[in-house]
Amino acid sequence: MSALKKTALTVIAAALLHSITAAPALAVTSGARAAIGAINTGKTDAKAPNPPAQMSTVGGSQLGIPGTQVNLGAGAPVLPKDLSARSWIVADAESGAVLASHNAHWRLAPASTLKMLFADTLLPRMNKDDVRTVTRADLMGVGEGSSLVGVKENQSYSVHDLWLGVFLRSGNDAVHVLSSMNGGVEQTVQDMQDHAEELQALDTHVVTPDGYDETGQVSSAYDLTLFARSGLQKKDFREYCSTVRAQFPGEQKPGKKRETFEIQNTNRLLTGASGVSPYQGIAGVKNGNTTHAGSTFTGVAERNGKVLLVTVMNPSSKEPQAVYKETARLLDWGFTAAGKVEPVGELVAPRSADTGPSGGSQSSSGGDGEDEGTVSGAKESPKNGAGPQHASAAAHEGSSGVGIALSITGGVLVLLAGGVFLVNRRWPLPDLVRRLPRR
């Protein structure tokens, strides 16, 4: 065994033996690879719990090892130093390759990032033009101190309005109304659990549809990334999660035109609010924050034809808006490291997915239809068929929000065709994407 490999094994053993979360990242030379220990910088809470000694190995055995996992190749940058999250993951959104992770399968409280699973489960079942007149029963069970969009009893809202409330304001009131339309909270929780198992998100246990703190409600950075990847293959999901601002219905007074008020997305990397610079290429997806979960976030971004997903759970840093800033650092690292690291695992396909004989979907050059959010959804292709496409921008504003249309560089874009789950092939990011330069 080479001295370099012995050194790498020594680092791993020390990290596991002492549960250290502050070891420095290692620079690895000349094509060598090393799985390294945690890289945090002493900003963590000394009283914070340690990850389990053994975690799930869904997606690869290395993902079940506590601490930071990365296989650095020649020329690969070291991971950022300023990371304090209990768990995080960096993955190629299209191929599913996990570029690096830290306690990826640690089962933690998810907060409102669980709404990605809620939306991925219910969006295909509902017509966005349907209207619901809200009853008192619809709003029962909304947790005290919940984030709300402002849904009122005896007022009517379209399903489209309610989804805007879920994605932009993380409105638990909107979640509960949509759950009522799905047969109730209990039925919705069961549907979400079933869908999580279909996606092989086996770290997840659903207790509430909105992510509100409840005993036993857990997920993981790995599972949240699976939810985002599945959701982004649905057109409505892509558009809602990338909407920056929209008008939401206010109170309908007799004999008067109904008033509206503006709501803005709480994803700081999308809006650039609260002292966080908007991240170039960001396209969603969902943030969360509760007392028990701390801050959680899953984001997707595109740069130079590469699409990455990053999930960050519960940073302990005192840095303001740490969950977004640590996400941005990991995205920066991922875009630089792509092609220079060996994956530590993969994002698995759903249980029932047909991934094709070669592990990828079959390409198609016809049409430019829109998928309907089911495994048997229609194809989605560029309007001019196969061949490279340059990113194009067109400002868009209206009830669906403000964004920029994005066309991903690459060949034919195939979403879900003939029951084939998209693996190792390109798929489109949101039609509405805010791609602002950094300030």
Summary of the structure (lengths in Angstrom):
residues: 439
radius of gyration: 21.3
end to end distance: 48.2
largest distance: 82.5
contacts: 1569
relative contact order: 0.15
helix: 25%
strand: 18%
